[in-house]
Amino acid sequence: INQILAYFGVEGPLWLMDTKGFIVLPMWVIAFVALWQYTGTTMMLYMAQISGISKTLYEASYIDGASKFKSFFTITLPLIKPMVATTLSLNCIGSLKFFDLVYNMTQGGPNHRTDVLATHLYNEGFQYFKYGYANAIGVVLLLMCLIVTVVINRSIKVKNYEM
C-alpha cells in the first residue's frame, strides 16, 4: 500500500509503528486482520445453518402472503439464532485470547501500545519467568471467557424448533 501511495507522491503511514492517538494505528491494523481472519469461518457456519432450513417453510410463507423481508425475520432469523450465539461466543472468546497476530505483527509494541492480555501473559511467564503472575493472568483470562459465554447465552434466548 505504501508503494502505491508513493507512486502518487503520498508518504504512507508506518502501519505497525505509529504511536499517536488513543487507539494507535497498529491496533486498527491488527483488528482489521483479525476481522478478515474470522470472516470466512463465520460465513461458513452461517451458510451451513441457512442451507439446513427447509425450502417448504419459505414456500408456505410466500403462499400465506409474506414478503422476503418478513420471511427473513420470521423464519430465517429464529432458525439461525443458535448459530448466532455460537459464532458470537467463538468470536468474543477468540478476541479475548488473541495472541498470534499481535505477537507476530508487533510483539506488543510500539511501547506496549498493542499489548493484549495474552501477550502480557506470554511476556510475564516466558520472558520474565514470573510463572505465578502469568498463571494468575491465565485464570483471569479464563474467568473473562466464562463470563462472556454466560452473558451471551443468557442474552440470546434460543428456542428449540422441530422441523
Secondary structure as UniProt FT lines:
FT   HELIX           2..7
FT   TURN            8..9
FT   TURN            15..17
FT   HELIX           25..51
FT   HELIX           55..63
FT   TURN            64..65
FT   HELIX           68..71
FT   HELIX           72..76
FT   HELIX           77..96
FT   HELIX           100..105
FT   TURN            106..108
FT   TURN            111..114
FT   HELIX           117..122
FT   HELIX           123..127
FT   HELIX           131..155
//
